[in-house]
Amino acid sequence: MQLLQSSESSNISITTNHMYNHNLLFRKQICPGKGLGSAGQTKVNKLLDFHKTGPFMFFKNYKNPCFYRNVTYLGGKELKMPMLAIRCLPYFFIIGMPKSGTTDVWHGLEQHPGVAIRHGKEPMYFTRRRYPRANWSLDQYLDHFDAASDIIKSTPSPDKWTDDDLYYFLVTGEGTVDVSHDNDRWQEIPGNEDCNEPRILNAHYLYHLNPNMRLIFMMRDPVNRYILLD
């Protein structure tokens, strides 16, 4: 098994399936079984347990994954009482590497007649805002797509029906590109207790929320990327 030495730090070495450094956590063996043992040195955030969220019952006559949900956050405001509302998850997700043309693709999708976008490209929910400090709830993330959801649910197809019901053909999406590689806070996620390698990553969250999500993965020649980043 080949050993790779990090050029940035002399106290970290990486093999194909283990990482060690001076932190006692990383001297432990990779967590056994499913990695769902009791918490030890790693303090996890129970609010990040995606097993407590979903799966959702998506509307069959919507192309975009939309569903009913009792929400506690709507229209940019906390609600005193939960309210039943139609919420929509992204149909597509742009991921990949920075400076790889993702913003250009995003602007192109904004002009597509089958896409509803009235929100920013990168809500950064999975990589940053669901963690402490920002501490977004799932309802806050869903509220990011509130304007697009309103357009989706009010724009039926003029010539397509499903089981004698109107068919809603518009879709929406997002483009937090770093979701593909930014798992820096994986130790805070339930299921990664006492692990020296993550068992649950951003990809698991995306799949759990919407197993049929369309991923647009964008990369670029690394030399050209380096020149742009310099």
Sequence and secondary structure as in RCSB ss.txt:
>XXXX:A:sequence
MQLLQSSESSNISITTNHMYNHNLLFRKQICPGKGLGSAGQTKVNKLLDFHKTGPFMFFKNYKNPCFYRNVTYLG
GKELKMPMLAIRCLPYFFIIGMPKSGTTDVWHGLEQHPGVAIRHGKEPMYFTRRRYPRANWSLDQYLDHFDAASD
IIKSTPSPDKWTDDDLYYFLVTGEGTVDVSHDNDRWQEIPGNEDCNEPRILNAHYLYHLNPNMRLIFMMRDPVNR
YILLD
>XXXX:A:secstr
   EE SS TT EE SS EE SSGGGGS    TTS     SS   GGG GGGS      TTBSS EEEEEEEEET
TEEEEEEEEEEEE  SEEEEE TTSSHHHHHHHHHT TTB   S S   IIIIITSTTT   HHHHHHTTHHHHH
HHHT EEEEEEETTEEEE  B EE  GGGGT  TTGGGSTT TT SS SS HHHHHHHH TT EEEEE   HHHH
HHHH 
